[in-house]
Amino acid sequence: MTPPPKKRPTSARARWLLVGVSLVLVPVLVGLAEIAVRIFGSRIDPLAVFVSSPQLRSDTQGETTGGMFEFDPLLCWRLKANLRGIWWDFTPVTTNAQHLRMTRDIGAKKGIRIVVLGDSVTFGYRVPIAFKKEKPAEFDAAEKPYSALLEDSVRMKFPGREIEVLPLACPGYTSGQGLTWLRRDIAALAPDIVLACFGWNDVRSAGLPDRATMPASGAQVFVRGVISHSQLLLHIAESAQRKAATPPGSVAPEPRSSEEEYIAHFLEMNRMCVEKMAWFGILLPVYRDPNTPGVDPSQPDAGTNPDEGARMTAYRNRLRDVAKENNIAAIGFPELTEASWPSNKTLFGERIHPNAAGHRLMAERLLEFLAVPLARLNSK
C-alpha cells in the first residue's frame, strides 16, 4: 500500500507573504468599515459612551447643556474651548482656549498665580444670572464667581503686581477629577497658590462610583482616547454597553467618591503642591440644606434627600479634621452650610449653589484667608 504523500512545509517566504497580506488587508477592511459607519450610521458623541450615568448624562449632554461640554479622555468631559456668550440654564458662559471660564487666554506666568480647583460652585453656576436665553449678554457685570472677585481684590491690594486667578473648574467634577486635572497641569501652570473646593458631586449618588466608571489609569485613558476617534469603535462600545446594562433599580447607587477617597484626594493634592513649592488651601464644601425640593438642578421637582445632607456634613467634618491633623490650611463658610438653614436662603440660588451674594462672601473670606501667603509672595 502506497503511503499518502507528505505535505510540503510552508516555506518561510510564504508565511511572511501571508503576514504581509494580513497587515495590509486588515487595516484596509477596518478603514472601509469606519468609512461606512461614518457615511451610513448615526454619529455617536463619545460623551454618550463614556459618561454612562443617567444623572451625569443629563448634566453634560443634550440641549439643556447648551452644547457646552465635550469629551476628554483623561477627565471624561470638559468645557469646550472658545465659547462666546452661550446660555446655560440662566448662566452666560464664555471660555478661553484652555477650556476655562475666562475671557482671556493663559499666557506665560508673570507674577502671582493662584489656581482654584472646583466644580460648578467654583465655575459659578448662575453667577451672574442671564434671565433671557435669547439675550445671554444681558446680566449684571458686577456679579462674578468668587474666583474672579478674588482676582479683583488681590489686584487692588497689591497694585502694580501681576495677579491672576485661574478657575480650573468644571460643572460635575469630583475631587478625584480635580486631583487628576492638577496632576496633569501643575507643572505647566506653576501656581504659587492652589485652592480646592469640592463636595456635592463627591457625595452625590449617581449610579456607580467614579473609580468604576472613569478610572484615570494610563491604559484606561489611552483606550478611551483611541475609541473616541473612531465611530466604528464607538458603535461597538455602545452596543456592548447596552447588552451589559443592569436594569434600573437592580443596583443601589453609590456616592461618586467614598469618604475615604474624598479625603485621600485632598491629601494627594497637598502632597503635590508641597512637592512643587505651591501653598495649598482647602475650601470646605458649601451646601444650603437637604430639606427642600430641588436636590439636583437638572431635576427641579425632585424631593428631599436627608442622606445626601448627612453625607455632606460627614465629609466636610472629616475633611476639616484631617486638614487640621496634617497642618493643611482650610477655610469654612458656616453661613453657606446646612447648619445655617433657613437663614442662609438669601445666599443661595438653590440648595447646592451660592448666588452672587454667596460668592461675594466667599471672596471676602478668601482674601483674609490668603493674607499671609500673599504677603510672603508680594515681598519676593
Stockholm file with secondary structure:
# STOCKHOLM 1.0

chainA/1-380         MTPPPKKRPTSARARWLLVGVSLVLVPVLVGLAEIAVRIFGSRIDPLAVFVSSPQLRSDTQGETTGGMFEFDPLLCWRLKANLRGIWWDFTPVTTNAQHLRMTRDIGAKKGIRIVVLGDSVTFGYRVPIAFKKEKPAEFDAAEKPYSALLEDSVRMKFPGREIEVLPLACPGYTSGQGLTWLRRDIAALAPDIVLACFGWNDVRSAGLPDRATMPASGAQVFVRGVISHSQLLLHIAESAQRKAATPPGSVAPEPRSSEEEYIAHFLEMNRMCVEKMAWFGILLPVYRDPNTPGVDPSQPDAGTNPDEGARMTAYRNRLRDVAKENNIAAIGFPELTEASWPSNKTLFGERIHPNAAGHRLMAERLLEFLAVPLARLNSK
#=GR chainA/1-380 SS CCCCCCCCCCCHHHHHHHHHHHHHHHHHHHHHHHHHHHHHSCCCCHHHHHCCCHHHHHHHSSGGGTTCEEEETTTEEEECTTCCSEEETTEEECCCTTSSSCSSCCCSCCSEEEEEEESHHHHTTTSSCCCCTTCTTCSCTTCCCHHHHHHHHHHHHSTTSCEEEEEEECTTCCHHHHHHHHHHHHHHHCCSEEEEECCHHHHCBCSSCHHHHSCCCHHHHHHHHHHHTCHHHHHHHHHHHHHHCCCTTSSCCCBSSCHHHHHHHHHHHHHHHHHTTCEEEEECCCCCCSSSSCSBTTBTTCCCCHHHHHHHHHHHHHHHHHHHHTTCEEECCGGGSGGGTTGGGGGBSSSSSBCHHHHHHHHHHHHHHTHHHHHHHHHC
#=GC SS_cons         CCCCCCCCCCCHHHHHHHHHHHHHHHHHHHHHHHHHHHHHSCCCCHHHHHCCCHHHHHHHSSGGGTTCEEEETTTEEEECTTCCSEEETTEEECCCTTSSSCSSCCCSCCSEEEEEEESHHHHTTTSSCCCCTTCTTCSCTTCCCHHHHHHHHHHHHSTTSCEEEEEEECTTCCHHHHHHHHHHHHHHHCCSEEEEECCHHHHCBCSSCHHHHSCCCHHHHHHHHHHHTCHHHHHHHHHHHHHHCCCTTSSCCCBSSCHHHHHHHHHHHHHHHHHTTCEEEEECCCCCCSSSSCSBTTBTTCCCCHHHHHHHHHHHHHHHHHHHHTTCEEECCGGGSGGGTTGGGGGBSSSSSBCHHHHHHHHHHHHHHTHHHHHHHHHC
//
